[in-house]
């Protein structure tokens, strides 16, 4: 079989990848698993899933994994069918069975990492849940995780003692907006102080792509006990196309406050780029009059069917599967992950 050239220029023998690696995806992450399988030209391995009374379950491989590098895909965002806790347990139990069946290694490919937003104590006796999740993943024998834009990259690096590969969707967003906003003066906006570093990195890549410097702005936002406060816009957005960059959208409250502030300050248009679309029912407001001109996200979380009608209109979904596929190729061939991690 002829070598294959990946999107980032990596060259590898796909036959050798099939000989070394195996890919599994539980039912709730099958769509992403199929996309990843197609990108890698590596078939999804067969497995069995059974449900029992009381909410118990079993997942097991139907093929031998002995001596193989196993990649297990599971997004950990809860929905109406399974909670984040359910998905985490299914990941852990399946990974444990694969390890005990002789897999040389088990890598968890986690497009969305649950509890990543709880990485520090903000009140007395708060749990640091992200660290507890890391301890569970390590204890079951998973040797490595691949995650897409966890809330705080440094916190993930510090929580996990196993290898953590942190991927960024930034390059995909840059390519999307550089083409669509090339005729406008552009301003990159962070919706809060915590996202400034992420937004500045995005701006640097966008500047190189556009061949000119975009403006930069941020919002003064505070959240305590689920309540938002602060709506001060710092920066000049008048007459510009604003790209509001965030890691996750849930209710959309943060986005809508920022959109209102930008429009009041004279922005020509406001587009949103958010890696994870964990849309709650309240997020419908994003697609009503007064919402952003467009929302661009990835398929790290399966889109709720209630929002399918907006896809292709004001909602664009970019696939993160090629990014995960390239990370797996480089892991299997000893390639560098720095570029994929935005380092």
ABEGO torsion letter per residue (X at the ends): XBBBBBAAGBBBBAAAAAAABBBBBBAAAAAAAAAAAAAAGBBBBBBBBBBBBGGBBBBBBABBABGBBBBBBBBABBBAABBAAAAAAAAAAAAAAAAAAGBABBBBBBABBBGAABABBABBGBBBAAAAAAAAAAAAGBABBBBBGBABAAAAAAABABBBBBBBAAAAAAAAAAAAAAABBBBBBBABAAAAAAAAAAAAAAAAAAGBBBBBBBBBBBBBGGBBBEABBBEBABGBBBBBBBABBBAGAAAAAAAAAAAAAGBABBBBBBABBBBBAAAAAAABBGBBABBBBBAABBBBAAAAAABGBABBBBBAAAAAAAAAAAAAAGBBAAAAAGX
